[in-house]
Amino acid sequence: MRRRGPALAIRTRIALGSLVIALLLAVPAGFVLDAQIRAIVRLGTAEVLRSDQAPYLTEISTGRDDGFDPPRSGQLLAVVGPGGSTPVDTLPRAVRTRIAVLIEEDETRAVRAGGRTYIVRVTPVRDAAGLWRVVAARDSSSENAVLGPMRLLLVIVLVIVVAGVAAAAWLLARLSLRPVARLQATAGRLSTGEGEELLPVGDTDDEIARLARTLNILIARLRAATDRERQLVSDASHELRTPIAVIRTQLELARTGDGDVDALRRDIAGAERGVMRLQRLLGSLLELSSIESGEHLAVSSVDAAEDEVRDAVGRSSFRAGGTRLGLRVERAPAVTASGTVPIAAEDLGRIVDNLVSNTLAALGERPGSVQVALSVDAERMLLEVADDGGGLDEDVAGTATHRFTRGRSAVRGAGAGLGLAIVAALVDGAGGSLELHNQPGMGLVVRIRIPVLR
């Protein structure tokens, strides 16, 4: 794998990117401004040349015949008469030879002559004698004397602007990424197991705050998964200790017995029952762990859900004995066969199996009844299981859906105490709600609501 070199910090990359963008904008802007400055300076030179021409244009247009006044010192002027005469001519020789190629319009242009550049303005004017041309010229060095400092100032200003943009971008990136530094510091503490805090979320609802909230959800889920694993190990070690000890004792008795065949058989049968109980316990623990990890998330049709509830009640009727087992299924007309619920049909049947099994275990050999009702409308599916098995012990009514919850009498929870925990996990995974209406000495009503998908 190719090894990468150290990467620049984000704020440095932002500052460099802003610097490049600023340069890409500043360079064309500098050329445009320079062109504007040259145009302004050229307009100033044209005004000066027009001012130099003005007295001679006036003399020609007013028809004065006493000759032209000589130009001031340093003025480059020429007056070209209709016949080509030049009563006034202070132009350099190289410029004078170029007059003939100048257009006869009122225009200012740069003329290269004698290795130097001159700004020349030619203005035609007519009188009674014909067409005259008044030519005024200036060495371009005067323009350059003005353009030089202005261009230097322009470069300085652009450099300051570009540097300011880069500095501002670096500062803004530093301020914007300050919450990231706090996130990193908190994440570092969390990675070492120091504290149970969450990542800090800023006051503003920006991308970093949304990222922090998303990561906090992830951290909460990871902690919940870790807690479930820790609880699973703790529960398993606690619940398995006693049956394993019993099985071990029974096997030791069987091994060290005095040859009593009946006692040996009883010990082996007890060990077998203990192994079967361990198998059921481990199966329930693995099932609960699988449900809580989200592996059972599924969608089923309303038809499939109703059929599974009927099948579950049918399965339970074979072991109901003298218990009366009833079923009522209702569906609102607005719910079609294509309606769906966010739970697998077999999981819904498992819920019914667990609830009915709990009731049958609570009743034992006593007569009783269990009524299962399933109703579906456009908003939710309601599953209700009501019995007259005496209800939950008051000491466990508030924690009946927790793992290994068994009351003092251990009648309803004759098993491992995982039935209601599995039911609660399946309902929670489907986004539903579970309610226990307990009437001690009389019975228990379990109401489960699961939303219907649209």
Secondary structure, DSSP 4 states (H G I P E B T S, - for coil): -PPPPPPPPHHHHHHHHHHHHHHHHHHHHHHHHHHHHHHHHHHHHHHHHHHHHHHHHHHHHHT--S-PPPPPTT-EEEEE-TTS--SEE-S-HHHHTTGGGS-SSSEEEEEEETTEEEEEEEEEEEETTEEEEEEEEEETHHHHHHHHHHHHHHHHHHHHHHHHHHHHHHHHHHHHTHHHHHHHHHHHHHHTT---------SS-SHHHHHHHHHHHHHHHHHHHHHHHHHHHHHHHHHHHHHHHHHHHHHHHHHS--S-HHHHHHHHHHHHHHHHHHHHHHHHHHHHHHHHTTTT---EEHHHHHHHHHHHHHHHHTT-TT-EEEEEEEE-TT--TT-EESS-HHHHHHHHHHHHHHHHHHHTTS--EEEEEEEE-SSEEEEEEEE-S----TTTGGGTTSTT---SS-STT-S-S-HHHHHHHHHHHTT-EEEEEEETTTEEEEEEEEEPB-
